[in-house]
Amino acid sequence: MRPPEYQFIRDLVYRHSRIDLGSEKMHLVTARLNKRLRATGIPSVKQYCDFLQGPRAKEEIPHLIDVISTNHTYFFREPGHFTALDKIILPDLVARRSKEHWSQLRVWSAACSSGEEPYSIAIAMSDFFSQANLRWNWSIEATDISNRIIAQAARGIFTEDKVSRLEAGVLRRNFQKGFGPQAGQHRIKAHLRKQVNFQRFNLLEDTLPRDVMFQVIFCRNVMIYFDPATQQELVDRLLTRLVPGGYLLVGHAESLSNVTHQLRMIQPATYQSPL
Ligand SMILES: C[S@@+](CC[C@H](N)C(=O)[O-])C[C@H]1O[C@@H](n2cnc3c(N)ncnc32)[C@H](O)[C@@H]1O
């Protein structure tokens, strides 16, 4: 790939996803674009750039964003967040629910990738409510910009390597083990799948219906791909969807230090909005 082609791809990706590839990722991007060259049968990056300016660009751009975005994730990533959910966040929300007239508990897994994050939250919440012997109507909205990854996440099927780090009891209670042609696959049980609603959603472009608010938002390991102005815009957008006294969890490698906000840090990468 030549520098002008890289610049063209970089600008296009930024316009459509706000992912800032920076100037150093030419080799990585070339490797990822090769997947699209193979899939479309287009012989060179130059011709692929032309294709992206032609009549079928609208169809191709989501596939481009798919191969460019990093979907790395795993179950119970950043365990401190799950401890906080169990020991601080859920007990606090339960204590406030009647005063706040919350009939529902809604959690948003924004940029959920292949589903490990929202399903980990579902497992943690299901365990919390059964151990506390409490009932509350709860659900998780799981969104990502990538159509492909959302479809994969909604199936809730994971290969052996994806679940290998889970404790045996967690695996047994929450996953169905495949047999015969499904051997080596593990599917999240239906009672957890039905708590999670998946949809494609661009965090910087799309809007949720006006009345949709969340008590907890997980927005982890996506802000690092954005420039400071976009990070500010993203946090501002997320905060419009957080109830007063709601919780925002960001990745531990991310920092809100470049962002202006009124949140209180309750532990690293875990914030609460003013009550
Ligand atoms: C590294 S994964 C993080 C997954 C999970 N939150 C975690 O922490 O393990 C980042 C995800 O952000 C998604 N993403 C990137 N830009 C986005 C945007 N503008 N709107 C929504 N999702 C986006 C990517 O498709 C990818 O699945």
The ligand as a Gaussian input file, in Angstrom:
#p B3LYP/6-31G(d) Opt

LIG

0 1
 C      -11.462000      -4.233000      21.710000
 S      -13.207000      -4.448000      21.523000
 C      -13.756000      -4.235000      23.202000
 C      -14.754000      -5.283000      23.622000
 C      -15.189000      -5.236000      25.093000
 N      -15.836000      -3.990000      25.416000
 C      -14.033000      -5.484000      26.018000
 O      -13.590000      -4.570000      26.707000
 O      -13.520000      -6.619000      26.039000
 C      -13.656000      -2.877000      20.772000
 C      -14.978000      -2.935000      20.032000
 O      -15.390000      -1.598000      19.731000
 C      -16.135000      -1.627000      18.529000
 N      -16.209000      -0.260000      17.973000
 C      -15.232000       0.464000      17.384000
 N      -15.697000       1.678000      17.001000
 C      -16.990000       1.727000      17.384000
 C      -18.017000       2.719000      17.268000
 N      -17.794000       3.906000      16.700000
 N      -19.238000       2.418000      17.764000
 C      -19.484000       1.216000      18.347000
 N      -18.554000       0.244000      18.485000
 C      -17.321000       0.499000      18.002000
 C      -15.367000      -2.631000      17.659000
 O      -16.172000      -3.164000      16.623000
 C      -14.941000      -3.679000      18.702000
 O      -15.813000      -4.782000      18.735000

